[in-house]
């Protein structure tokens, strides 16, 4: 009892984050009292919650059986996680986790900023209004949005969560032609919806 999560992870061969999350789910960490959050945050679509719904569709993790919504980003983007915490009126903590990622035979230390919200209403509203449920690969479809400001906010959230925007300079007959490239990443149903929106405009 009382062993740091990092030490437990080393014994089990798991990351500090996975050990801490498991302890949280099993209510073994002493911090399982329900934290305050605006349960109705996603109840009625508006520009703010549509943005965050798009962000979660791109970068969030939803666990239906425990009614949890988790947002974890690289620590350099901690400010973004804290902004979501503030916008959702969540009084829980944003935790910092570290782990070693192995790529091409080399170890790379990484740190993440993570917040985890328990709210059955969030689960229900994200499903009803935005068709967001479960894992990214498990039932994420186009949102039920009809108003242009809401659709635009959702698209911006998708880009910020897992998209990109850059300038591509093409050379034609010695002249440079800059092109703005907008890149979306996500499940096919959402990408088809994005394509329809772009073509419509």
C-alpha positions as a printed NumPy array, in Angstrom:
array([[  0.   ,   0.   ,   0.   ],
       [  1.186,   3.517,  -0.662],
       [  3.569,   2.543,  -3.479],
       [  3.914,   5.213,  -6.185],
       [  2.123,   4.395,  -9.43 ],
       [  5.405,   4.58 , -11.329],
       [  6.985,   1.898,  -9.113],
       [  3.931,  -0.348,  -9.429],
       [  4.031,   0.097, -13.192],
       [  7.683,  -0.967, -13.339],
       [  6.861,  -4.165, -11.442],
       [  3.856,  -4.942, -13.657],
       [  5.46 ,  -3.837, -16.896],
       [  2.803,  -1.158, -17.409],
       [  2.954,   2.604, -17.757],
       [  2.333,   4.929, -14.833],
       [ -0.723,   6.256, -16.662],
       [ -2.334,   2.83 , -17.117],
       [ -1.783,   1.947, -13.45 ],
       [ -3.213,   5.252, -12.242],
       [ -6.256,   4.965, -14.545],
       [ -6.925,   1.394, -13.406],
       [ -6.693,   2.439,  -9.766],
       [ -9.098,   5.286, -10.484],
       [-11.589,   2.97 , -12.21 ],
       [-11.426,   0.499,  -9.307],
       [-11.747,   3.359,  -6.793],
       [ -8.445,   2.471,  -5.139],
       [ -6.734,   5.848,  -5.352],
       [ -8.685,   7.739,  -2.701],
       [ -9.878,  10.292,  -5.255],
       [-13.028,   8.554,  -6.505],
       [-15.519,  11.021,  -5.033],
       [-17.53 ,  12.388,  -7.952],
       [-16.149,  15.729,  -9.059],
       [-18.377,  18.598, -10.05 ],
       [-18.868,  19.113, -13.759],
       [-21.513,  20.807, -15.853],
       [-23.471,  17.631, -16.663],
       [-25.576,  19.549, -19.175],
       [-22.572,  20.904, -21.083],
       [-23.391,  18.9  , -24.253],
       [-27.2  ,  18.9  , -23.843],
       [-28.057,  21.697, -26.286],
       [-25.656,  22.24 , -29.222],
       [-23.939,  25.624, -29.29 ],
       [-20.687,  26.844, -30.789],
       [-18.637,  26.087, -27.669],
       [-19.796,  22.538, -27.034],
       [-19.804,  21.755, -30.77 ],
       [-16.12 ,  22.702, -30.862],
       [-15.327,  20.403, -27.949],
       [-17.476,  17.606, -29.371],
       [-15.405,  17.796, -32.554],
       [-12.218,  17.805, -30.507],
       [-13.346,  14.723, -28.558],
       [-14.361,  12.972, -31.785],
       [-10.745,  13.411, -32.901],
       [ -8.759,  13.03 , -29.693],
       [-11.032,  11.837, -26.892],
       [-11.597,   8.432, -25.309],
       [-15.044,   7.379, -24.143],
       [-15.669,   4.371, -21.917],
       [-19.354,   3.53 , -21.984],
       [-19.433,   0.925, -19.204],
       [-17.932,   3.398, -16.73 ],
       [-19.541,   6.548, -18.167],
       [-16.202,   8.3  , -18.504],
       [-14.901,  10.815, -21.008],
       [-11.128,  11.207, -21.11 ],
       [ -9.048,  13.814, -22.897],
       [ -5.295,  13.303, -22.916],
       [ -2.788,  15.367, -24.884],
       [  0.965,  15.78 , -24.93 ],
       [  2.062,  17.917, -21.994],
       [  3.073,  20.711, -24.357],
       [ -0.682,  21.044, -25.035],
       [ -1.684,  21.058, -21.371],
       [ -3.221,  24.516, -21.794],
       [ -5.799,  23.02 , -24.178],
       [ -6.835,  20.375, -21.635],
       [ -7.094,  23.028, -18.935],
       [ -9.262,  25.15 , -21.24 ],
       [-11.673,  22.234, -21.662],
       [-11.66 ,  21.761, -17.885],
       [-12.616,  25.414, -17.397],
       [-15.234,  25.494, -20.162],
       [-16.932,  22.373, -18.769],
       [-16.846,  23.74 , -15.204],
       [-14.953,  20.638, -14.028],
       [-13.324,  20.855, -10.607],
       [-11.255,  17.674, -10.918],
       [ -7.543,  17.601, -11.651],
       [ -5.51 ,  17.551, -14.843],
       [ -2.919,  14.852, -14.193],
       [  0.562,  14.569, -15.659],
       [  1.739,  11.127, -16.757],
       [  5.052,   9.936, -18.115],
       [  5.941,   6.83 , -20.089],
       [  8.582,   5.457, -22.42 ],
       [  7.525,   4.909, -26.026],
       [  9.628,   2.628, -28.21 ],
       [ 10.024,   3.453, -31.889],
       [ 12.463,   1.858, -34.349],
       [ 14.376,   0.253, -31.514],
       [ 14.798,   3.483, -29.546],
       [ 13.121,   4.606, -26.33 ],
       [ 11.506,   8.033, -26.207],
       [ 10.216,   9.524, -22.943],
       [  6.813,  11.184, -23.311],
       [  4.555,  13.066, -20.914],
       [  0.813,  13.615, -21.168],
       [ -1.77 ,  15.896, -19.555],
       [ -5.017,  14.028, -18.869],
       [ -8.449,  14.843, -17.464],
       [-11.151,  12.252, -16.866],
       [-14.83 ,  13.095, -16.358],
       [-17.501,  10.739, -15.011],
       [-20.898,  11.788, -16.351],
       [-23.643,   9.574, -17.73 ],
       [-25.363,  12.658, -19.12 ],
       [-22.25 ,  13.514, -21.144],
       [-22.284,   9.986, -22.553],
       [-25.968,  10.263, -23.458],
       [-25.734,  13.774, -24.947],
       [-22.575,  13.079, -26.963],
       [-24.41 ,  10.117, -28.454],
       [-27.728,  11.88 , -29.075],
       [-26.403,  15.179, -30.453],
       [-23.082,  14.234, -32.03 ],
       [-23.201,  10.455, -32.636],
       [-20.044,  10.069, -30.564],
       [-19.938,   6.801, -28.666],
       [-17.222,   4.389, -27.611],
       [-13.804,   4.203, -29.204],
       [-12.753,   6.137, -32.305],
       [-13.155,   2.937, -34.326],
       [-16.404,   1.896, -32.658],
       [-19.446,   3.846, -33.77 ],
       [-18.37 ,   7.428, -34.421],
       [-20.626,   8.818, -37.083],
       [-21.52 ,  12.234, -38.44 ],
       [-23.03 ,  14.621, -35.872],
       [-26.707,  15.573, -35.833],
       [-26.036,  19.237, -36.595],
       [-27.989,  21.499, -38.962],
       [-26.882,  25.059, -38.138],
       [-23.841,  26.319, -40.027],
       [-22.121,  27.93 , -36.957],
       [-22.41 ,  24.616, -35.089],
       [-21.069,  22.62 , -38.023],
       [-18.133,  25.012, -38.433],
       [-17.332,  24.807, -34.711],
       [-17.359,  20.997, -34.868],
       [-15.044,  21.044, -37.896],
       [-12.618,  23.381, -36.133],
       [-12.61 ,  21.008, -33.161],
       [-11.784,  18.106, -35.481],
       [ -8.862,  20.034, -36.954],
       [ -7.503,  21.119, -33.582],
       [ -7.889,  17.593, -32.19 ],
       [ -6.212,  15.598, -34.941],
       [ -5.923,  17.633, -38.12 ],
       [ -3.498,  20.074, -39.648],
       [ -3.291,  23.233, -41.731],
       [ -0.281,  24.31 , -43.737],
       [  0.886,  26.194, -46.818],
       [  2.156,  24.094, -49.723],
       [  4.256,  25.977, -52.253],
       [  4.12 ,  24.541, -55.774],
       [  6.612,  25.584, -58.44 ],
       [  5.206,  25.987, -61.972],
       [  7.446,  27.358, -64.723],
       [  9.646,  29.067, -62.196],
       [  6.775,  30.706, -60.347],
       [  5.711,  29.757, -56.828],
       [  2.018,  29.144, -56.218],
       [  1.135,  28.828, -52.521],
       [ -1.789,  26.574, -51.664],
       [ -3.512,  26.246, -48.32 ],
       [ -3.878,  22.574, -47.357],
       [ -6.422,  21.499, -44.746],
       [ -6.044,  17.942, -43.474],
       [ -8.725,  16.02 , -41.549],
       [ -8.157,  12.634, -39.906],
       [-10.927,  10.395, -38.584],
       [-13.251,   7.426, -39.171],
       [-14.765,   7.109, -42.646],
       [-18.333,   8.15 , -41.666],
       [-17.108,  11.443, -40.198],
       [-14.748,  12.047, -43.125],
       [-17.606,  11.506, -45.58 ],
       [-19.656,  14.059, -43.64 ],
       [-16.731,  16.517, -43.696],
       [-16.449,  16.077, -47.466],
       [-20.166,  16.752, -47.906],
       [-19.906,  19.92 , -45.805],
       [-16.922,  21.231, -47.764],
       [-18.519,  20.514, -51.144],
       [-21.775,  22.142, -50.01 ],
       [-19.94 ,  25.387, -49.218]])
